[in-house]
Amino acid sequence: MTVINDEIFRRGFPQRFVNLRSQVILVPVFAKIKSNLTVGLCIFLLLLSLLVGCFPCAAQDACYSRLDQDTLTIGNQFIERKFIWNKGNVITYSLSDKKGGKVWFNKLRNPDFYIQAGAGTQNGKYEVLVKKDDGIHIAAQETIVSFSTDALDVKRVYRINAQSASIACETYLKGHLSGISGGQQSNAADLKNIEIADDMKVNSSTAALDQLKLDGFHWQVKAVEFFDITDWNNNLVLENKFIPYRKKGYRGNLLFVHNQEKEAGFFFLKEAPASSVQLAYGGQDFTTEFGHFAVNGLGLSAKDIRADEWSKAYTVVLGVYSGKEFNQLQALRGYQKTIRKNEPGRDEMVMMNTWGDRSQDAKVNERFSLLELEAASKLGITHFQIDDGWQQGKSPNSALAKGSFTNIWSNPNYWKPDTVKYPNGLGPIVKRGKALGIEICLWFNPSIQHDYADWEKDASAMAELYRMYGIRTFKIDGLSIPNKQSEINLTKMFNQVLSETENQAVFNLDATAGRRGGYHLFNEYGNIFLENRYTDWQNYYPYWTLRNLWQLSKYVPPEKLQIEFLNKWRNADKYGSDPFAPSSYTFEYIFAITMAAQPLAWFEGTGLPKEALQLGESVAKYKKVQHDFHQGTILPIGEEPSGKSWTGFQSIHKDRGYFIVFRENTPDGTGILETWLPEKVKIQLKPLLGRGRAMIQTTGRKGALKVALPAINDFVMYSYTILK
């Protein structure tokens, strides 16, 4: 037998001979070849047979990976990244935007991944896996590159699919490491001036997950930092635009790097919690120095690395684009839409949750739930979620008893339906929900003690609710991820529930408090419950909610966010004469604010006045276009919401799409909104909801459209078509 391994590749055998298990065992075929064939012909036939039988990525997938002598190449129809093999500790050679015809050459001759100085590299290995579509993830190809440095094993998994101009890189570590290079950057005030040449050579020893060093000085860079913990934060996005100069660190999950000369660039996305809550955080996520751009912060400390188990660092995604800001954002969104497939019957929802009117668990029981379902049906609700109170165990937020999340599994019935509130179990609720076309969903708080050591029990409890009642959507609350083991165990819990529900489970991941996943971690598991807002405490203002969604929608797919609308009639007296009080808006307008996202009716349906139920007509119209609207690239348009702006959203398909336009409390009856359409394009607009009129219009500068609405605090939803 002949084994094609890493060493043979380095002698010239193409990558395509590798199968899914890293090495191909070749049955000797030379003995079967007639003696009069030349050696050259023998080799040709062998290579031809292997090329036919061992191609690692089907042609229709349009992705490829090959190791040819000392060059590793990974790509698809949009992007290609070439590496110098370097015994497995690869160094980027070039990065190509194939559609834009741009090629960037890396000037750095150090490995892309850096964790500790002075370590040699050995045992480089190469492997290719093809992952099939599983209902959550689209088909993808994984190139697995592994190597060792002294007592540490490193595995880098480069993941690419056929649909986006990006390559994600997952990093795994195993073995022993005395420490990880990094820490706080030096304060510029303590450095010497530019005349001292030696002192200008800043130490570059910070650990790096990925890095590029490119030619040129004319770079425009934007770092975007995000904030969750929305019980405390109401400003969720911070943009930092700068020209890179001397070495400096920046915070954020996103780094956009644009070259002014080529009108093209790339982005790094760090799939990690918000900077303020990341694990083992060294003070920055990115480092820039002229044309050198690095991603820092592994999310691991030396003590997190085990001798017998792989520890995963934060994932880094590298994407390319050519053009302006729109092309940049479209490239980012192209990747984000591949993280979790958006299935209309599973992921689209207009949810009503029992918690928003502050009754806590006091009302929750069978009769209340059945009455809520009747109201929900009139509103057009698709998902009814029973929050805290359905279960036998009592939480600390219970209005009925002083409960606890400590040692949940000392009560084996904690996550079974309360036998007093639901004497017949949840069966009657589920049955009535099905009759009304409403899916029943539940609230769930994983057992936090000992870094979620009871994750298997938590997963089994949710899987059992799926088997018994078909319940598959769970609001996951109360998370705290203070260390790597907690993150590992929670990941195992989510994956186990997906496995036991045939990938039908959906998790509404609460982002309101604590150390949680934020906007860029756990995205494959469902959507994000963004914020708690209540009229009881006057912290619900419709334009605040609109502003948070508007700002996030530029960088986070809004269809992955649950956005609340409240009962505007409750506590109206507490707002007094406030012009931005919820009562100043129509119920339809308050609902429309949420349409770019997954609408969340954050109230008790039985507490609404009769007039509120008329909203059902608008919800019915919205549901007809909801999925198509969400399938587009949704970006903010107009001005930032302020309560007095013309603002909105655009959903972009190829030659068509949608607009939602809001006239806030402004005396201007006509607004001019910059959009993401090209200039001087003729479009036809048809109103679907709200009070706008049909029209044909040619876009102005920066794709500007002129929209008229008859009253303040009014809106219109349009479908648009670009006319040829």
C-alpha positions in Angstrom: 0.0 0.0 0.0 1.0 3.6 -0.6 -0.1 6.3 1.8 -0.4 9.8 0.4 0.3 12.0 3.4 1.6 15.5 4.1 5.2 14.7 3.1 4.1 13.4 -0.3 2.0 16.5 -0.9 5.1 18.6 -0.3 6.8 16.6 -3.1 4.2 17.7 -5.6 1.0 15.6 -5.3 -2.2 17.8 -5.7 -4.5 18.3 -2.7 -7.5 16.8 -4.5 -6.3 13.3 -3.6 -7.2 13.8 0.1 -10.5 12.3 1.2 -12.6 13.0 4.3 -10.2 11.3 6.7 -7.1 13.3 5.9 -5.2 10.5 4.1 -6.1 8.3 1.1 -5.0 4.7 1.2 -4.1 3.8 -2.3 -4.3 0.2 -3.5 -1.2 -0.4 -5.7 -2.2 -0.2 -9.3 1.1 -0.4 -11.0 1.1 -4.2 -10.9 -2.0 -4.2 -13.0 -0.6 -2.0 -15.6 1.0 -3.6 -18.6 4.8 -3.5 -18.7 4.9 -1.7 -22.0 3.4 1.4 -20.5 5.9 4.0 -19.6 6.3 5.2 -16.1 5.0 8.6 -17.1 1.8 7.0 -18.4 1.4 5.0 -15.2 1.6 8.2 -13.2 -0.9 9.9 -15.5 -3.4 7.1 -15.1 -3.0 7.1 -11.4 -3.5 10.8 -11.1 -6.5 10.7 -13.4 -8.2 8.0 -11.4 -7.6 9.9 -8.1 -8.9 13.2 -9.6 -12.1 11.5 -10.6 -12.6 9.5 -7.4 -11.3 11.7 -4.6 -12.5 15.3 -5.4 -13.1 16.8 -1.9 -15.7 19.3 -2.9 -18.4 18.6 -5.5 -18.3 20.9 -8.5 -21.7 22.4 -7.8 -20.4 23.5 -4.4 -18.0 25.9 -6.2 -15.5 25.7 -3.3 -12.0 24.2 -3.4 -9.0 23.5 -1.3 -5.6 22.2 -2.5 -2.1 21.8 -1.1 0.3 21.9 -4.0 3.9 21.5 -2.8 4.4 24.4 -0.4 1.2 26.3 -1.3 -2.2 25.9 0.3 -5.1 27.5 -1.6 -8.7 27.8 -0.4 -11.4 29.5 -2.3 -14.8 29.7 -4.1 -16.1 31.8 -6.9 -15.8 35.0 -4.8 -12.7 34.7 -2.7 -9.4 33.0 -2.7 -6.7 32.9 0.0 -3.3 31.4 -0.6 -0.9 30.4 2.1 2.7 29.4 2.4 2.5 26.0 4.1 5.3 26.6 6.6 5.0 23.0 8.1 1.3 23.7 8.8 1.8 27.0 10.6 0.6 28.8 7.5 1.5 32.3 6.4 -0.9 34.1 4.1 0.6 34.7 0.7 -2.3 36.5 -1.1 -5.9 37.4 -0.7 -8.1 37.7 -3.8 -11.5 39.2 -4.5 -12.3 37.2 -7.6 -15.4 39.1 -8.6 -13.7 42.5 -8.2 -10.5 41.4 -9.8 -8.4 42.5 -6.8 -5.4 40.7 -5.3 -3.7 41.7 -2.1 -0.2 40.3 -1.2 0.8 39.8 2.4 4.1 41.5 3.3 4.3 39.7 6.6 6.6 36.7 6.8 5.4 35.5 10.2 2.6 33.0 10.6 -1.0 34.3 10.6 -1.6 32.7 14.0 0.7 33.8 16.8 0.4 32.7 20.5 3.9 32.5 22.0 7.4 33.4 20.9 10.2 31.0 20.3 8.3 27.8 19.5 9.2 25.6 16.6 6.7 24.0 14.2 6.4 20.3 13.4 3.9 17.6 12.5 2.0 19.6 9.9 -1.1 17.8 8.6 -3.8 18.6 6.1 -7.3 17.4 5.8 -10.5 18.3 4.0 -14.1 17.6 5.1 -17.3 18.4 3.2 -20.2 19.1 5.5 -23.7 18.6 4.0 -26.7 20.9 4.5 -28.3 19.8 7.8 -31.3 22.2 8.0 -29.3 24.6 10.2 -26.1 25.1 8.3 -25.7 25.2 4.6 -23.2 22.9 2.9 -19.6 23.9 3.5 -16.1 22.7 3.0 -13.6 22.6 5.9 -9.9 22.6 5.5 -8.2 21.4 8.6 -4.6 22.4 9.1 -2.9 21.1 12.3 0.6 21.3 13.7 2.6 21.2 16.9 4.8 23.8 18.7 6.7 22.2 21.5 4.1 20.9 24.0 1.1 22.6 22.2 -1.0 21.2 19.4 -2.8 23.7 17.2 -5.7 23.0 14.8 -7.0 25.6 12.4 -10.3 24.9 10.6 -10.9 27.1 7.5 -14.6 26.9 6.7 -16.0 28.1 3.3 -19.3 27.8 1.5 -20.4 28.5 -2.0 -22.5 31.6 -1.2 -20.3 34.2 0.5 -17.1 36.0 -0.2 -15.6 35.0 3.2 -13.6 32.3 4.9 -14.1 31.6 8.6 -11.2 30.3 10.7 -11.8 28.3 13.9 -8.8 27.7 16.1 -8.4 24.8 18.6 -5.6 24.3 21.1 -4.6 21.2 23.1 -1.6 20.4 25.3 0.4 22.7 27.6 1.1 26.4 27.4 2.9 28.4 30.0 1.3 31.7 28.9 -0.3 33.6 26.0 1.4 36.7 24.7 -0.6 39.9 25.0 -2.0 42.3 27.5 -2.7 46.0 27.5 -1.1 48.1 24.9 1.5 50.8 25.9 0.1 54.2 26.5 1.2 56.6 23.7 1.9 59.3 26.3 4.7 57.1 27.7 6.4 56.6 24.3 9.2 58.8 22.9 8.8 61.0 19.9 9.2 60.2 16.2 12.8 61.3 16.1 13.9 58.3 18.2 13.8 55.7 15.4 14.5 52.6 17.6 11.8 53.5 20.1 9.2 53.8 17.2 9.6 50.0 16.7 6.7 49.0 19.0 6.8 45.4 20.3 4.4 43.2 18.3 4.2 40.3 20.7 0.4 40.4 21.2 -1.2 37.0 20.4 -3.0 37.1 17.1 -5.8 34.9 15.7 -5.2 36.2 12.2 -3.3 39.0 10.5 -2.4 40.6 7.2 0.2 43.2 6.3 -0.6 45.0 3.0 1.0 47.6 0.8 -0.1 51.2 0.9 -0.8 54.0 3.4 -4.2 55.1 2.2 -6.4 52.9 4.3 -9.7 54.0 5.9 -10.6 51.8 8.8 -13.7 51.4 11.0 -13.9 49.4 14.2 -17.4 48.6 15.4 -18.0 47.9 19.1 -21.3 46.4 20.4 -23.0 46.5 23.7 -25.6 44.1 25.0 -26.6 44.0 28.7 -29.6 46.0 27.5 -31.1 46.3 31.0 -28.3 48.8 31.5 -27.4 49.9 28.0 -29.5 51.8 25.5 -26.7 52.7 23.1 -25.7 49.5 21.5 -23.4 50.4 18.7 -20.2 52.5 18.7 -18.3 53.2 15.4 -14.7 54.3 15.5 -13.4 55.5 12.1 -9.7 56.2 11.8 -6.6 56.2 9.5 -4.2 53.6 10.8 -0.8 55.0 11.9 1.5 53.8 14.6 0.6 50.6 16.4 -2.6 50.9 18.4 -5.4 48.6 19.7 -9.1 48.9 19.1 -12.2 47.3 20.5 -15.0 45.7 18.6 -16.3 42.6 16.8 -15.9 44.1 13.4 -13.0 45.8 11.6 -13.7 47.2 8.1 -10.5 48.0 6.1 -10.9 50.0 3.0 -8.2 51.0 0.5 -8.8 54.5 -1.0 -6.6 53.8 -4.1 -8.3 50.6 -5.1 -11.8 51.3 -3.8 -11.8 47.8 -2.3 -10.9 46.1 0.9 -11.8 43.4 3.5 -13.3 42.9 6.9 -12.5 40.9 10.0 -15.5 39.6 12.0 -14.6 38.3 15.5 -17.3 35.8 16.5 -17.2 36.5 20.2 -19.3 38.3 22.8 -19.2 42.0 23.1 -15.8 43.4 23.9 -16.8 44.3 27.5 -17.6 40.7 28.4 -15.2 38.6 26.4 -13.2 35.9 28.1 -9.4 36.4 28.9 -9.7 39.9 27.4 -6.5 41.9 26.9 -8.0 45.3 26.2 -8.3 45.2 22.4 -9.8 43.0 19.6 -7.8 44.5 16.8 -4.3 46.0 16.3 -3.4 48.2 13.4 -0.2 49.7 12.3 -0.1 51.4 8.9 -1.1 48.5 6.6 -0.7 45.8 9.3 -4.1 44.5 10.7 -4.3 41.8 13.3 -7.1 40.2 15.3 -6.4 39.8 19.0 -8.0 38.2 22.0 -8.3 34.4 21.8 -11.0 34.1 24.4 -8.7 31.6 26.1 -6.1 31.8 28.9 -3.3 29.3 29.3 -5.2 27.5 32.1 -8.1 26.9 29.7 -6.0 24.7 27.5 -6.3 21.0 28.3 -3.9 18.2 27.7 -6.5 15.8 26.4 -9.3 17.9 24.9 -9.4 20.6 22.2 -10.2 24.1 23.5 -11.8 26.4 21.0 -10.7 30.1 20.6 -13.0 32.7 19.1 -13.7 32.3 15.4 -12.4 34.9 12.9 -14.1 35.5 9.6 -12.2 37.2 6.7 -14.3 38.6 3.9 -13.5 40.7 0.7 -15.3 43.2 -1.3 -14.8 45.8 -4.1 -16.7 49.1 -4.2 -18.2 51.4 -1.6 -19.8 50.9 1.8 -22.7 49.1 0.4 -20.5 46.4 -1.1 -18.7 46.1 2.2 -21.9 45.6 4.2 -23.3 43.3 1.6 -20.2 41.1 1.9 -20.6 40.9 5.6 -24.3 40.1 5.4 -23.6 37.5 2.8 -21.6 35.6 5.4 -24.0 36.2 8.3 -27.0 34.8 6.3 -25.1 31.5 6.0 -24.7 31.0 9.8 -28.2 29.7 10.3 -30.7 29.0 7.5 -33.8 31.1 7.9 -36.7 28.6 7.5 -40.1 30.2 7.2 -42.0 27.6 9.2 -39.4 27.5 12.0 -37.6 30.8 12.3 -40.1 33.4 11.2 -42.4 34.5 14.0 -44.7 37.1 15.4 -44.5 36.1 19.0 -46.5 37.1 22.1 -44.9 36.7 25.5 -46.7 36.8 28.8 -44.1 38.7 30.8 -44.3 42.3 29.3 -47.2 43.5 31.4 -45.3 42.8 34.7 -47.6 40.2 36.1 -44.6 37.9 36.3 -45.9 34.5 37.0 -48.9 35.5 39.0 -51.5 35.0 36.2 -49.9 32.1 34.4 -52.1 29.0 34.4 -54.2 26.9 32.0 -57.2 29.2 31.9 -55.1 32.3 31.4 -53.1 30.7 28.7 -56.2 29.6 26.8 -57.6 33.1 27.0 -54.3 34.6 25.8 -54.4 32.2 22.8 -57.8 33.6 21.8 -56.5 37.1 21.9 -53.3 36.1 20.1 -55.3 34.6 17.3 -57.2 37.9 16.7 -53.9 39.7 16.5 -52.4 37.3 14.0 -49.8 36.0 16.4 -47.9 32.9 15.2 -46.0 32.0 18.5 -47.3 32.2 22.0 -44.6 32.0 24.7 -45.3 31.2 28.3 -42.6 32.9 30.3 -41.4 32.1 33.8 -44.2 30.4 35.8 -45.2 27.4 33.7 -42.8 25.1 35.5 -43.0 23.4 38.9 -39.8 25.0 40.1 -40.0 28.6 41.3 -37.5 31.2 40.1 -36.1 34.2 42.0 -38.4 36.4 39.9 -41.6 34.6 41.0 -44.3 36.8 42.4 -45.8 33.8 44.2 -42.9 32.3 46.1 -39.3 33.0 46.8 -37.5 30.7 44.4 -34.0 30.0 43.3 -31.8 28.9 40.4 -29.4 27.3 42.7 -29.2 23.5 42.5 -32.2 23.3 40.2 -31.7 19.6 39.7 -32.2 18.8 43.4 -35.8 19.0 42.3 -36.1 16.5 39.4 -39.5 18.0 38.5 -38.3 21.6 38.2 -38.9 21.7 34.4 -42.1 19.9 34.3 -45.5 21.7 34.0 -46.8 23.0 37.4 -49.5 20.5 38.3 -51.6 23.1 40.1 -51.5 25.7 37.3 -51.6 23.1 34.5 -53.5 20.1 36.0 -53.8 18.6 32.5 -50.2 19.4 31.6 -49.6 21.6 28.6 -51.6 19.3 26.3 -54.7 21.5 26.2 -52.7 24.6 25.5 -50.8 22.9 22.7 -54.0 21.5 21.2 -55.8 24.8 21.2 -52.7 26.5 19.8 -52.6 24.1 16.9 -56.3 24.7 16.2 -55.6 28.4 16.0 -52.4 28.1 14.0 -50.3 29.2 17.0 -47.1 27.5 18.1 -46.6 27.1 21.9 -43.2 28.2 23.2 -41.6 28.2 26.7 -39.1 30.1 28.9 -36.1 28.2 30.2 -33.2 29.0 32.5 -30.3 26.5 32.4 -28.9 25.4 35.7 -25.9 27.7 36.2 -24.0 26.1 39.0 -20.5 24.5 38.4 -20.2 26.0 35.0 -23.4 24.3 33.7 -22.2 20.9 34.7 -25.8 19.7 34.5 -26.1 20.7 30.8 -27.2 17.2 29.8 -30.1 17.3 32.2 -31.1 20.7 30.9 -30.9 19.4 27.3 -32.9 16.3 28.2 -35.6 18.5 29.8 -36.1 20.6 26.7 -35.9 17.5 24.4 -38.6 15.8 26.6 -40.9 18.8 26.1 -40.4 18.5 22.4 -41.2 14.8 22.4 -44.3 15.2 24.6 -45.8 18.4 23.2 -43.8 19.3 20.1 -42.5 22.4 21.9 -39.3 23.5 20.1 -38.8 27.2 20.8 -37.3 28.2 24.1 -36.4 31.6 25.5 -33.0 31.0 27.2 -32.6 33.3 30.1 -30.3 33.9 33.1 -27.1 32.9 31.3 -23.7 33.8 32.8 -20.6 32.8 30.9 -17.7 33.8 33.2 -15.2 31.2 31.9 -14.4 28.9 29.0 -15.9 25.8 30.6 -19.3 27.5 30.9 -19.2 28.4 27.2 -18.2 24.8 26.3 -21.0 23.3 28.4 -23.6 25.6 27.0 -22.5 24.8 23.5 -22.9 21.1 24.2 -26.4 21.8 25.6 -27.6 23.7 22.5 -26.1 21.1 20.2 -27.7 18.2 22.2 -31.2 19.8 22.0 -30.7 20.4 18.2 -29.7 16.7 17.8 -32.7 15.4 19.8 -35.2 17.7 17.9 -33.8 16.9 14.4 -32.5 20.5 14.2 -36.0 21.9 14.8 -35.2 23.7 18.0 -35.1 27.5 18.1 -33.5 29.4 21.0 -34.5 33.0 21.8 -31.2 34.1 23.5 -31.8 36.8 26.0 -29.2 39.6 25.8 -30.6 41.8 28.6 -28.1 41.1 31.5 -25.0 39.2 32.5 -22.1 37.8 30.5 -23.8 36.2 27.5 -23.2 35.6 23.8 -24.0 39.1 22.5 -24.6 39.6 18.8 -21.9 37.4 17.3 -21.7 34.2 19.3 -24.3 31.3 19.3 -25.9 32.8 16.2 -26.5 29.3 14.7 -29.0 28.5 17.5 -31.8 31.0 16.9 -32.5 34.7 17.4 -31.7 37.3 20.1 -34.2 38.6 22.6 -32.9 42.1 22.6 -34.3 44.1 25.5 -36.8 44.4 28.3 -38.7 47.7 28.1 -41.7 48.5 30.3 -44.3 51.3 30.4 -44.4 50.8 34.2 -41.0 52.4 34.5 -41.2 54.7 31.5 -38.2 53.1 29.9 -40.2 52.2 26.8 -40.2 54.9 24.1 -41.0 53.7 20.5 -38.3 55.8 18.9 -35.7 54.4 21.4 -36.6 50.9 20.2 -36.5 52.0 16.6 -33.1 53.6 17.1 -31.6 50.5 18.6 -32.9 48.3 15.8 -31.8 50.9 13.1 -28.3 51.1 14.4 -27.8 47.3 14.9 -29.3 46.5 11.5 -26.3 47.9 9.7 -24.1 45.2 11.2 -26.4 42.5 12.6 -29.1 40.8 10.5 -32.3 42.4 12.0 -34.3 39.2 11.1 -32.2 37.6 13.9 -33.4 40.0 16.5 -36.7 39.9 18.5 -37.9 43.5 18.9 -40.7 44.4 21.3 -43.9 46.4 20.9 -46.0 47.1 24.0 -49.5 47.8 25.1 -49.5 51.6 24.5 -52.6 52.1 26.7 -51.0 50.7 29.9 -49.6 53.4 32.2 -50.4 56.2 29.8 -50.8 58.5 32.8 -47.3 57.9 34.0 -45.9 59.7 30.9 -47.9 62.8 31.4 -47.6 65.2 28.4 -44.4 63.6 27.0 -44.7 64.1 23.2 -42.8 60.8 22.7 -45.0 58.7 25.0 -46.2 55.4 23.5 -49.8 56.8 23.5 -48.6 59.4 20.9 -48.4 56.6 18.3 -50.9 54.4 16.7 -50.7 50.7 17.6 -50.0 49.9 13.9 -47.0 52.2 14.0 -45.6 50.6 17.1 -45.9 47.2 15.5 -44.3 48.5 12.2 -41.2 49.5 14.2 -40.5 45.7 14.7 -41.2 44.5 11.1 -37.6 44.5 10.0 -36.9 42.1 12.9 -39.0 39.3 14.5 -41.9 41.2 16.1 -42.4 40.5 19.8 -45.8 41.4 21.3 -44.5 42.1 24.8 -47.8 42.2 26.6 -50.9 40.2 27.7 -53.4 40.0 24.9 -56.2 39.8 27.4 -55.2 43.3 28.7 -55.6 45.1 25.4 -58.6 47.3 24.6 -60.9 46.0 21.9 -59.6 48.6 19.4 -56.2 47.0 19.6 -57.3 43.8 18.0 -57.8 45.7 14.7 -54.0 45.3 14.4 -54.7 41.7 13.2 -55.5 43.0 9.7 -52.1 44.6 9.4 -50.3 41.6 10.9 -52.0 39.4 8.3 -50.7 41.6 5.5 -47.2 41.7 7.0 -47.0 37.9 7.4 -47.6 37.5 3.6 -44.3 39.2 2.9 -42.4 38.7 6.1 -40.1 35.9 4.9 -39.4 37.5 1.6 -38.6 40.8 3.3 -36.3 39.0 5.7 -34.5 37.1 2.9 -33.2 40.3 1.5 -30.2 42.3 2.8 -31.9 44.6 5.3 -30.0 47.9 6.0 -31.0 51.2 7.6 -32.0 54.2 5.4 -32.6 57.9 6.1 -31.6 59.6 9.3 -30.9 58.0 12.6 -34.2 57.8 14.6 -34.5 60.7 17.1 -38.2 61.0 17.5 -38.1 63.8 14.9 -36.5 62.1 11.8 -37.4 60.6 8.5 -36.0 57.1 8.8 -36.5 53.5 7.9 -35.2 50.3 6.4 -34.5 48.8 3.0 -34.6 45.1 2.1 -32.5 44.5 -1.0 -33.0 41.7 -3.4 -31.4 41.8 -6.9 -33.7 44.1 -8.9 -36.4 44.6 -6.3 -37.0 44.8 -2.6 -38.9 46.6 0.1 -38.8 49.9 2.1 -40.3 50.8 5.4 -40.3 54.5 5.9 -41.2 56.3 9.1 -42.1 60.0 9.5 -41.4 60.7 13.1 -42.7 63.8 15.0 -41.5 66.2 12.4 -43.5 69.0 10.7 -42.0 68.2 7.3 -44.7 66.3 5.4 -42.2 65.2 2.8 -38.9 63.4 3.6 -35.9 62.8 1.4 -34.2 59.6 2.4 -30.8 58.3 1.2 -31.1 54.7 0.3 -28.8 51.9 -0.9 -30.1 52.1 -4.5 -27.8 53.5 -7.2 -28.3 57.1 -8.4 -30.6 57.8 -11.4 -32.5 54.5 -11.2 -36.2 54.5 -12.0 -38.2 52.4 -9.5 -41.8 51.6 -9.1 -43.2 51.7 -5.5 -46.3 49.9 -4.4 -47.7 50.5 -0.8 -48.3 47.3 1.2 -49.0 48.8 4.7 -49.4 52.2 6.1 -50.6 55.3 4.3 -48.1 56.0 1.4 -49.2 56.3 -2.2 -48.1 54.4 -5.2 -45.5 56.1 -7.4 -42.7 55.8 -10.0 -39.6 57.8 -9.1 -36.0 58.2 -10.2 -33.4 58.1 -7.4 -31.3 61.1 -6.6 -27.9 61.6 -5.1 -26.9 58.6 -2.9 -30.1 56.8 -4.0 -32.3 59.5 -2.4 -36.1 59.0 -2.5 -38.8 61.5 -1.8 -41.7 60.1 0.3 -44.8 62.0 1.6 -46.8 60.9 4.6 -49.9 62.8 5.7 -49.4 62.9 9.5 -46.7 62.9 12.1 -45.8 59.5 13.6 -46.8 57.7 10.4 -45.3 55.0 8.2 -45.5 53.2 4.9 -44.2 49.8 3.8 -43.4 49.6 0.0 -42.4 46.9 -2.3 -40.2 48.3 -5.1 -39.1 47.1 -8.5 -36.3 48.6 -10.5 -37.6 49.4 -14.0 -35.5 48.5 -17.0 
